[in-house]
Amino acid sequence: MFKIGLTGGICSGKTFVLNVFKELGCYTIRADDIAKKFIFLPDSEFVKEIIDVFGEDIYDENKGIKKEEFAKILFEDIEKRNFINKIVHPRVLKEQNMIYKDLAETKIYDFFIYESALLVESGNYKNFKKTIVVYTNSEEQYNRLMERDKISHEDAEKRIKSQFPLSEKLKIANYIIDTTGDFENARAKTFEAFHLMKKDFNIK
């Protein structure tokens, strides 16, 4: 089973592409899903540290960390975002490696595809056989983000500019999937990448 990293900017189409890979028989997993499991559970091991940095208002005794407030602060405050990445990222990596090791022994899947927005800037891409970068043009990225999160163009710009430059991610890409346009185009480009991967790893 080959480890493939998948990344891209916010609203670039990463989740859609990942789901297509799942349909094609790959094992897929998202770093965000692992991280949320550690952050948002009421008994999370990180609760005390998060409250110390974000303030007591970020926490609800019945529901745990307040998701919407937490997400908003992360986009607006780079220091708090870096703090969260520092404490949670190592735990996410450990979990990902454990899942991969257990799955590799079953020999069920040819590809293990791990989606992470921080794959390149964290340096974690070096731990994968190949890297996929998903992208779309700037106009479409803005429109998708504004529609998804019901925010203004100004707020969308803040969120996009808070991320690692896409140009830097494209430099290390082994496969590039352009999701600009409709879903069928994105699906077709994902199929193309999948067949290239199979060819490169000599999988029939």
C-alpha angles and dihedrals in degrees: 000000000000123000112229123183120213125194145150142143128300112291091006092128100263095140094048092049091047090053091052090053088051090053088052091059102263123135106244132192135171125220089214092059091053092045093049090053089059097040106041104041109106090235095045115156088228099053097100094048092048093050091049091056103032099036132247093282089072091068132074116193092219102038104026122221111015104243102204095045091045093052093047093052092048092057094046103040117055094187093056090044091053090048092055092046090050096053100034103035096071090051091049091050091050091051092047092052092049092051092048093049093051093047095046090061091057093056089210098126133050094201134037107196117195118191117205131159088208097048096115103034091048091052089234092124087079089070092063131079093228138002129223119202118198119200145160132193119281097252093052092046091054093046093049093049095047091049096044098047098028092234137140126262088252093055091045089053091052092052095046094046091049089067131082110275113270089220089066092050092050090057092069098038120126091183127024122200116194110203095181110135129018131348093260091059091050090047092051092050090050091052089052092052091047092054091048089052092051090049093048092050094040094241116158 
